Amino acid sequence: MTRALRVGLTGGIASGKSTVASLFAGHGVPVLDTDEIARDVVEPGQPALAAVVAAFGEGVLSPDGRLDRRALRARVFADRAARARLEAILHPVIRAELARRSGAAGGPYQVWVIPLLVEGGRAGDVDRVLVVDCPVDVQLARLRARDGETEASARAILAAQAGRDARLAAADDVILNDAAPEALAAQVSALDAKYRALAAAGPGGLRTPTPAAE
């Protein structure tokens, strides 16, 4: 059975991934966001939430029984072993739900929003890697304005992600987001036409995906 062309959309924090994803959705393209899936799979009553609580304790729950993301983030951000334990719980569940939604979504091509695509070795899961790029100083300014981060905390967040050069090295396509919003729309429109043409041409026009890292 032929599947839709998969475009993996990624980029550093505050690079503009959500805005770009919305623009693709405006072209009638299925957009599957792994951050959204990650929230859905830990809703109350979901097995993944029970597994997280079993691993990290009741302290990661808010009073209403939902996952307290801030508390969980504080537990795992600076603890590599804890972060690996959390990823071992959630990543297989997220991947399975992504595959299920992809199979139901159809479309000439699909945009998979995977913020940590490069860090997680996920490039082999998609047919094209699309990086939303912007200078580091722009990311820092957006983080401080949007999330109220200090200079030090914003730099720590960036340091925990793949560097700009690593993302660009993995890219098949790049959207530069350092100017006016209308410049983004033009870039997305051009890529929409490109991806529709690639999808119509079939697998011969694509790079050969490599096996995804576990």
N, C-alpha and C positions, 0 to 999 in steps of 0.2 A: 504494500500500500504506500502510495507517495505521500510524504509528509511535507509540511510547509517549510520554506526556507527560514532558518533561524538566525536572527541578528542579535548578538549579545551586546547590550548597551551597558557601558560601564564608565567610570570616571571617579575622580577623588571626591571627597565630601565637599559640598557647596560648589561643585562644578556646574550644576544645572541639569543633572540627569532627569529630574522630575519634569522640568519644563520641556525638555526635548521629548521625553516619553509622551507628554500630553499633545505635543505637536504631531507626533506620529499617529496617535489615536485619532486626531482630527482628520487624518487621511484615510480613516476607515480601517486601520491596521490593528489586529489584536495585539495588545500590550499586556504582558504577563510580568508582574513585578514581584521579585522574590522577597522584598521587604514586606509587602502586603501579605504574601503567603506565610511568611514567618510569623506575622501577627495572628493570622487566622488559625494556625495549627496549635497555638498555645491559648486559645480561648478556653474559658471554664468548661470542663467536661471532656476536653480533648486529651487523648492518651499522652501526648507530648508534654502537656502541662504537668501531669502527674509525674512523669519521669524527671522533669526539671526540679520539681519540689522534692522528690526522693533524693536527688543528687545534691541539692543545695539548701534544703530546709525550708520551713514555713516562712522564714524571713524574706523570701523573695516574692511573697504574696502581699497584695494590698488588702485592706480590711474587707473589701467586697469580693475577695476570692480571685481577683484577676492578677495576672503577672505584674509585678512592680518592676518595670524595665530599668528604672534608675537604680534600684537596689541591686538587681542582677548585674547590671553593667558595672557597678562599683565592686562587685565580687570578682568579676572575671577580667576587668580591663588590664590590670597590672599583674595578673596571675596566669602565666602561660598554660600551666597544667589545668587550671579551672576552665580556661577558655577552650582548651582542647576537649575537655569532658563535655562542655555545653555543645560544642560543634558536633561531637559524636552522637549526641542525642537528637539534635535538631536537623542537621544537614540531610540525613537519609529521608526524613519525613518531608522536608521541604522539596527535595528533588522528586520524590514520588508524586507529591501534589502538583508540582510544576509539570511533570509529564502528563498527568491526568488532565489538567486544564489545557495544555497544549493540544492534546489529542481531540479535545472537544471544540477548540477555538477556530480551527480552519484558517482561512485567509490566504492571500497570495504569498505573504510572508508574515512572520511574527517577530515582534521585538520582545526579547527577554531582558528585563532590567536586572542585572546582577552586579551590585556595587563592588563586591570583592571577587570579581571574575578572574582578575590577574593573580591576586594573592592566593585564591583558592585553587588555582590550576584548572579552571573551568573552561578554558578556551576550546578544548576539544569537544565540548557539549554543543557548540554552535557552529554555524557555517561562515559567519562573518563576525568580527569583533569591531564594534563601533565605540570609540573613546570620545567622551565629551571632555575637552581639555581647556584649561585656563591657567594663567600664571599663578604660582604659589602665593604671591602677595595679594592677588585677587581673592583666592580661597580664604586666606587669613582674614581679610577685611569682611568678607561675607559671613564667615563663622562668627566673628565678633559682633557684627550688626544683627545677624539672624538669631543666634543662640545665646548671646551675651557672654561668650567665652572670653577669658583673659588671653593676652598674647601667649603666655606660657602654656595654658591648657589647649589653645587652638593648635599650637605647634606640636604638642604631644599627640593630639588626635591625628594630625597629618603624618607624624613619624610612625604611627602604628599601621599605616596603609602603604601600599606599594608606591614608590616614587613616581614622579611624572615621567621620567625617562623610561621606566620599566613598562608603564601602561602604553606609552607611545610605541615602544618596540613591539608590543603584542598586537597593535592595531592594524586592521585592514582598512578602516576608514576613520577619519577624525573630524569632529565638529569643534571649531574654536569658539568658545563662549567668553569673549572678553570685550564685547561691544554691545550695541543696542539690541533689544529683543528681536527687532525685525530682521536682523542679520541671521538669527537662529532659524527663523521660519524659512528663509530662502535656502539655507543649507539643508534643512530637513526635506524640503520639497525636491531638491536635486537628488538626495539620497533615496527618497521614496521612488522616484522614477528609475533610479539605478537598480534598486532591489527588486522592483517589479519586473524589470528586464532580465535580471539574473534568474529570478524564479521561473520566468517563462522559458528561459533557455535550458533549464534543467541542470543536473549536477555537473555537467561538463564545464560550466563557467565558474565553479567554486573551488576554493582551496580544499585540500583533503584534510578533514578534521583528524586530529590525533586523539587517542584514547584519553578520556578525562582522568585526572588524578583523583585518587580517593582521599 
